[in-house]
């Protein structure tokens, strides 16, 4: 017998891959409500934002035909929400609350070098925010950077830019972090002991893209290598056919340090690799949240992160001096210290991640927010 207080939530995800898929699956698995995924394969991102609403509306109409309406709708930032709502007009009751989740945005997400920014997709994000009853950002940094840059986007247009709507949208926005499956990372297998003769393992588990600044990361490793600092290297993370050149060069130059290179297809193998890591380093120019860093911390790796972007939110203030660096020179000194005197992520840091980012905690927060909107 179904719970009369249980909501039926439609989750719209036209770019169902990577972190978007992990987020959708995580919420579906940990929500106390029934979450139905309306999704599309994660490719052709521009077409997904322009036309994905057509397919998602067809899926929604099919569910309604079968008599399975939602109590709330949760859509990702890749959805052209006003287009989807228009296509559902006359079928989806207007009283059903619609929430937009901002994994990323196309306004402050950096474009690749040499690529001319296209304001079309940032405008879709903005129109979607105006169409939603509530807007969720995965970090305070993401929320602040969006609303800081939004006036410049709207002032780019010649007239009727409705700048006054920014305050209204900001007032409907909240922070709702991404969940991490901490139990799977910490309990699948015991962290293996580190033999005294085996150098510490540095792991890269981020995307192989320019905004993560692999040039800075490998520049650090070349310097450590030249100074004779002991370390091993695992380069994982999602890679693409047009990965930055730095990866190919580093694979050859650091071959004597490498124990793993390339995307790990098996989740179990990826977890096992994380559990062997001693140090996780970010040199990113851009980061709205930081799922891969939190996963590495859960598995026991000590983090070294820039003191900017979303990273200061992820680390308790008391641990900022130990984990955050202000420039590359400081990063080098901190890396030398951690490699010559390795230690796992502090217990207080892992406890902080568990208390704030574990999926049961995060899903409960989502549930309460959606329940309040549905009751209205």
N, C-alpha and C positions, 0 to 999 in steps of 0.2 A: 504493500500500500504506500502511495507516494505521500511525502510530507507536504501538508497544505501550505506551510510557510516557505517551502523551497521555491526559489525563482527558477524560471527558465531563461537563460541568458544566451543570446546569439553573439558569437564573437566573429567579427569580420576580419579576415586576413588575406588580402590578395597577393601577398608576397611571403608565402609560407615556406621559409627556409631559415637556416642559421638561427640567430638570436630571436627572430620573429616567431619561428616555429617553436623554439624552446619556451618562449614566454607563453604562447597560446596553450601548448601542451601542459606546461606547469600549472597554469591557472585552472585548466580543466581538471587536472588530476587532484588538486588540493582544495578547490572550492567546495563549500558545503551545498552549493546550488548545482543545478544541471546546466552544463555549458555545452552548447552545440557549436562546432566550428564550421563556418562557411568560408572556404579557403580556395586558393588557386596556387599553382606551382610558383616557386620563388625565382622567376626570371623575367627579363624584359621590364625592368622597373618603371621606365617611362610610360610604357603602354599600360602597365598595371594602374598607375596613377591617373592616366587619361581615360582608359576605357574599362578597367576592371570592375567598375560599379555595375556594368551591364550583366556580367556573369554572376556577380554576387546577388544582384536583384533577382535573377532567374532562380538561383538556389533558394533565396528567401521566399519567393512566390510558391515554389514547390513545397516548402515546409508548411506554408499557410494552407495550401490546397489539401494537405494531409491532416489539417487540424492541429498543427503544432506551433502556435504563436509564442513569441517571447514575452517576458515581463520587462526586459531591458536589453539594450543593444550596446555592445562594446566594440568599437572599430579602431583599427590601427591607423597611424598617420599616412599609410600608403593608400587609404581609401579616399576617393573623391566623394565625400559624404553628402554634399548637397545633390549631386547627381544620383547617388543611390537612393536618397530619400524621395527625390522626384520620381524615380522609376517605381518606387513602392507606394506612391500616392494612391489613396483609395483602397489599399490593401492592408497596410500597416496602421493601426490606430495611432492617432497623433499624441495620445496620452502616454505612450511608451517612451521612457527616457532613453536618450542616446548619448553615449559617452565616447569621447575621442581619446585614444591613448597615444602619446607622442614618444615613440621609441627614439626618433630622430626628427629632423626637419630639413627641408630643402632650401632654407634661407641662410642658416649659419653653418650647415655642413659644408666643408671646403670642397670646391671643385678641383678636379685634377689640373696640374700645371698645363697651361696652354689651351684649356677648355674655357670658352666664353660662358659665364653664368647665364642660365635661362630662368627668368623670373616666373615662368608658367607654373612650376611645381611648388614654389613657395606660396604663390597665390592660391593654389589648390589647398595647401595646408591652412591658410588663413580663412578661406571660405568654409572649410570643414570645421574649424574652431567656432566660427559664427553660427554654424548649423547645429552644434552640439549643445546639450544641456549642461555638460561639464567637460572639462579638458584636464587630462592627467599628464604630467611630465615625469619622466623617470628620475630626474634629479633637480635640485634647486638651481644648480648651474645651468642646466638645459632651459629651465623656465626663464631664468633671468636673461640669458643670452638671447633667447627668442624675442622677448618683449623689449629688450634694449635695441635690437636691430629692426624690429617691425616698423617703427615710424619711418625709418629711412626707406624701407620698401614702399610704403604707401605714398610717401612724398615724391617718389620717383614718377608717379602717375600724374597727369596734368590737372585733374579736377575730381570732384565727388569721391574723395578718398576716405571720408568718414573716420577720421583719426579718433573721434570720440568713442568709437566702439572698442578701442584697445583696452581702455580701463574696464569696460564691461566684461570682456573676454578674460582679462587677467583676474577679475573678481570671481569668475567661475572656474578658475584653474586650481589644481592641487598637486602635491608631490606624491607619487606612488611608485616606489622603486621596483625594479625587476626582482623576481624571486630567484634564489639559488638552491639547488638540491644539495644542501650541506650534508645530509645523512649519507648520501651515495658517495660523496667525496671523502668522508672521514671514516666511514665504517665498512666500505666494501672490502678493504684489506688493511692490515696493520701497516703503518709506515715502516719500511725496511730500515734496519740499522745501517749507519754509514761506516763502512770499513775505513780505518785510519789512513790507509794508503790511497784511497779513492778521492779525487778532488771533488769539491762541491759542484752541483749541477745547476747551471743557469737555464731557465726555460723562457722561450718566446712562445706564447700561446694566443697571440692576437692575429687579426687579419693581416694578410700580406699586401697592404696598401699604403700609398704615399702618406696619408694623414696620420699613420702610426709612426712615421719618421724612422724607418729602418736604417737610414743613413746614420742617424745619431746613435742608434743601438749598436750597429756594427763598428762604428768609429770607437765607441767605448771598448768593445771587445778586442779590437786590434791593439789598442793602447794597453789593455790588461795583458794581452798575449805578449806584446813587446817587452813589458816589464817583468815577465816571468811569473805572473800571478797564477797559481793553479786553479783551473776550472775545467769543467766539461760543459758541453752545449747541446741543448735539445731545441730545435726549431720546429714547432708545430703550428697550429692555427690554420684558419681557412685560407687557402691560396687560390690564385686565379691564373688564367692563361697569360695575362699581361701583368704579372707581378713586377714590382720595381726591380731594376737591374741589380740593386744591392744584394739581393738574395743569391743570385747565381755567383756573383763575385765572392761573397762571403763563404759560400759552401766550399769553394776551392781553397780560399786563403786560410780558413779555419778547419780544414778537413781533419787535422790531427786532434782537434778538440771535440768534434761532433760525435754524439752517440745516437742521435735521431735527427732526421730531416724530412719534413713534409707533413701534410695533413694526415691525422690519425682517423681512419674510417670508423673503427670500433670505439664506442663510448667506453667500454670496459678498459680497453688498451689506453685510451686517453687518460682515464682516471688513474691507472697504474703509473703512467708517465708523470702525471702531476704529483703523485705521492712520493716520487723519487726526487723531485726538484727541491733545491735548497733556496734558490733565489729567483724571484720573478721581477722583471724590470720593465717599466714603461718609459718610453721616450716620446710619447705621442704629442702631436700638435693639436689633435682633436680627440675628444672623448666626452660623450654625453652621459655615460654611466660607468661601465667597467666590469661587465660580467666575467670576462676571462681572468681579470685580476682577483676578483672575489673568489672564483673557483680555485685558483692557485693557493690563496690564503687558507681557504677551508681545508685543502689537502696538506697544508703545513709549510708552504714556501714563504720566505720572508720577502715583503714587497719593498721596492725602491721606486718611488713615483714622483712626478713633478708636483710642486706645490701650487697647482693651478688646475683649471678645468674642473671636473667632478671629483677628482681624487681626494681633496681635503674633506669632502663629505663622507667618504668611505672609511676614513681612518679616524679613530678617536683623537681629540686634540692632544691628549697626554702623550700619544705616540707619534705626533707629527715630526718632532725632531729626529726620531730614529728612522722614519719611513719616507719622509718627503724631502726632496732636494730642490734648490733654487736655480742651479745652473749645472752645466756639464762638468765643470771642475769639481764641484761638491759631489756630484754623482760618482765621479771616479774615486774620490777618497772614500765615500761610503761603500762602494762596491769592493774596494780593496779590504776594508775592514770586515765586511760580511764574508768575503771569500777566505780570508786568512783566519778569521775567528767565526766560523759558521754557526748559526743557531736557527732553529725553526721559527715560524711566526709566533710571536708572544701569545701565551694562552689568553690574555685579556683581549687581544685583537681577534682571535678566533671566536671567543665568546661574544664579542661585539657583532661580528658578522652573523653568527647564529641567531642572536637576539633581534637583529634588524632586517636581515635579508633572507633568512630561511623561508622556503616556500609556504609552509603552514602559517607563518606570521604574516607574510605579505598577502597571501590569499584571503586571510581573515580580514585584513584591512580593506581589500577590494570588495569583499562580500558586504561589509558594513556600509561602505559608500553606496553600492548599488542598491542595497535594501532601502536606504534612506531616500534615494531618488525614486525608487518604485513606489514607496509609500506616499510620496507627494502626489 
